[in-house]
Amino acid sequence: MSDQLYVGTRKGLFELARRTHGWEIVDVQFLGDPVSAVLASEKGVYAALDLGHFGAKLWRREPGGKWSEIAMPAFPPRPADAVDDPHPWTVSRIWALEPGGVPGRLWAGTMPGGLFRSDDDGASWSLIESLWLMPERKKWCGVAGGEQPGISAVLIDPRNPKDIRLGVSTAGVWASTDDGMTWDNINKGMYNEYMPPEERETPIAQDIHQLARCIAHPEVMWCQHHNGVFRSEDAGENWTEVTAIRPSKFGFAVRAHPRDRDTAWFVPAIKDEKRVPVDGKLVVARTRDGGRSFDVLRKGLPQRHCYDLVWRHALAVDTGGDRLAFGSTSGGLWISEDGGDSWTEQNARLPPVAAVRFGSS
């Protein structure tokens, strides 16, 4: 189990450590700055900052060292013939940071839908041009109605680092089996209920909120879609809707158990205009049988007049599969030591939480 937890918020990065009496905040960095993504690895801790007018920045703290700014992923100059591209050629936000499965490799998913790779622990980055320059990318829709599309999930097969799965909001699931040289849109079985009937199953229009993958069984993937939950047993080539989830099928976050192929966690809410917990009760939905049934976990969570929403990256599970944590848009932070059966609220009122990540074990 990991005894470190990193919480990226709208106003800084908070580090928690587990002590004999429980968890406590032991460090605060970048106070006042929005933190959009966090990664804790053997090489150190990475924090992506979304500084608005001042641009996106990336910082790293090496083990036992101090924080230092490192290279940012960047697009090449926009060519003159890209007049039909509706999206900017400037990184506005790093939305996903993931290890690459080989020494030194990192992946970064950004808004507006760029994928970048580093092979030197973040000292330099290269754009995956095969994805960025494909004609289909120009059809990607924006997040939250009109904003830029974004890559919210980068999932690497631990058996084969060349096998990559991307979750793109709002443009579906994309796959490469050749280290990013070619890409396929893999959304078979998904649908968008808010689209016209003839376009409900259009692959490129699927609104992926978040993806999760079982590390021990990488063929098993879960998707929290805008209008439901889906599961795949063939690495995303085919998807089956999970209809048993309760109390609702809407949400943003999903995490898969690292070893148990049939266990996953979600944080449901009322969809679209409201986007708050059902009946004002914050709960976590857990399945242990591949989505055939769900437990609604509420012990230790507020059950009256609670309006906390949990974003895509604000739910985390550690490598053991028993310790979980999630933070909310209202600044709440809860940690479980028993797979979600019970939760302890941390004695802190944080800024809105965007990303939660356990440290490397």
C-alpha positions, 0 to 999 in steps of 0.5 A, spaced: 500 500 500 502 507 498 502 511 504 502 518 500 497 521 497 497 527 492 491 532 491 491 537 485 486 542 486 484 549 483 489 552 488 495 548 489 497 541 490 496 538 497 501 532 499 498 527 505 501 522 509 499 516 513 501 516 520 499 511 526 493 516 527 490 517 520 492 521 514 494 528 515 497 534 510 504 534 510 506 539 504 502 544 500 506 546 493 503 551 488 498 555 493 494 559 489 495 555 482 490 550 479 493 543 478 490 539 472 494 533 473 499 529 478 503 523 477 507 520 482 512 515 480 519 512 482 522 518 478 519 523 482 512 527 483 510 531 477 505 536 477 501 540 471 499 547 472 493 550 468 495 558 469 490 561 464 493 567 461 500 565 463 499 558 460 500 551 462 507 549 466 510 542 468 514 541 474 517 535 477 520 533 484 525 528 484 526 523 490 529 527 496 529 533 492 526 540 490 521 542 485 523 544 479 520 546 472 521 542 466 519 542 459 512 543 457 509 539 451 508 544 445 505 543 438 509 546 432 507 552 429 500 552 426 502 551 418 498 556 413 494 550 410 491 548 417 485 553 416 480 548 416 482 545 423 477 548 428 482 547 434 488 551 436 495 549 436 497 551 443 497 546 449 492 549 454 492 544 459 495 537 461 489 533 462 493 526 463 500 524 465 501 516 465 508 512 465 509 509 459 511 502 461 519 502 459 524 506 463 524 514 462 517 514 458 511 518 460 505 520 456 501 526 456 494 527 454 492 535 453 487 540 451 486 540 445 486 533 444 494 532 443 498 526 445 505 527 447 511 522 449 517 523 453 523 518 453 527 522 458 523 522 464 520 529 462 526 533 460 523 533 453 517 531 449 515 529 442 508 530 439 505 524 436 503 527 429 500 521 427 494 522 431 494 530 431 494 530 423 489 525 422 483 528 418 478 525 423 481 529 429 478 535 426 471 532 427 473 531 434 468 535 439 469 540 445 468 538 452 462 541 456 459 544 449 464 548 445 471 548 449 477 544 446 477 536 446 481 533 451 485 526 452 483 524 459 485 517 459 492 514 456 492 507 458 498 503 456 498 495 456 503 493 461 505 487 457 506 491 451 508 498 451 506 499 444 499 498 445 495 504 447 488 506 449 486 513 449 479 516 452 477 523 448 472 527 450 468 528 446 471 523 441 471 516 443 476 511 444 482 510 440 487 505 440 494 504 437 498 497 437 504 500 434 507 505 439 502 510 436 504 510 429 497 508 427 490 509 430 483 506 430 476 508 433 474 503 437 467 504 440 463 498 438 457 497 442 457 504 445 451 509 443 450 517 445 442 518 447 442 525 446 444 524 439 439 524 433 437 516 432 441 516 426 447 518 429 447 515 436 452 509 434 457 514 430 463 512 433 467 519 433 461 522 437 462 518 443 462 522 449 467 518 454 468 521 461 473 516 463 477 510 462 480 505 467 483 498 465 485 492 470 493 492 470 493 484 471 488 483 466 489 489 461 484 486 456 478 488 461 476 496 461 471 500 464 468 506 461 464 512 464 460 514 458 456 521 458 450 516 458 452 510 461 457 505 464 460 500 459 465 494 460 470 491 455 473 484 455 477 485 449 481 491 450 476 496 448 474 493 441 467 491 443 463 494 449 457 492 453 453 497 457 452 495 464 445 497 466 445 494 473 449 500 476 445 504 481 443 509 484 444 512 477 448 511 470 451 518 470 458 520 473 465 522 471 470 518 475 471 510 474 477 506 477 478 499 476 481 494 481 489 493 479 488 485 480 481 483 480 478 483 473 471 484 476 471 489 481 471 497 479 468 503 482 464 509 480 461 515 483 454 516 480 450 523 480 444 526 476 446 528 469 446 534 465 443 540 468 444 538 475 450 534 476 449 533 483 449 526 487 442 523 487 438 525 493 443 529 496 447 523 498 454 522 496 455 514 495 460 510 491 458 504 486 462 498 486 461 492 482 465 485 484 462 481 479 463 484 472 458 489 472 452 484 474 450 487 480 453 493 485 454 495 492 452 502 494 457 504 499 455 510 503 458 509 510 462 515 512 460 519 506 455 525 507 448 523 506 444 529 507 444 536 503 451 534 499 452 536 493 459 534 491 461 532 484 467 528 483 471 529 476 474 525 472 481 524 475 479 525 482 478 518 484 484 513 485 486 506 488 492 504 490 496 498 487 494 494 492 486 495 491 484 496 498 486 503 499 482 508 495 481 516 495 476 521 492 476 529 492 470 533 490 468 540 487 466 542 494 473 541 497 471 534 500 476 529 501 475 522 503 479 515 504 478 508 504 482 503 507 477 497 506 476 497 498 470 502 499 466 499 505 467 505 509 470 512 508 473 517 513 473 524 511 479 528 512 479 534 516 480 539 511 476 544 506 480 544 500 479 548 494 475 544 488 479 537 487 481 536 480 486 530 481 487 525 486 493 520 486 497 515 490 504 515 491 508 509 488 509 503 493 
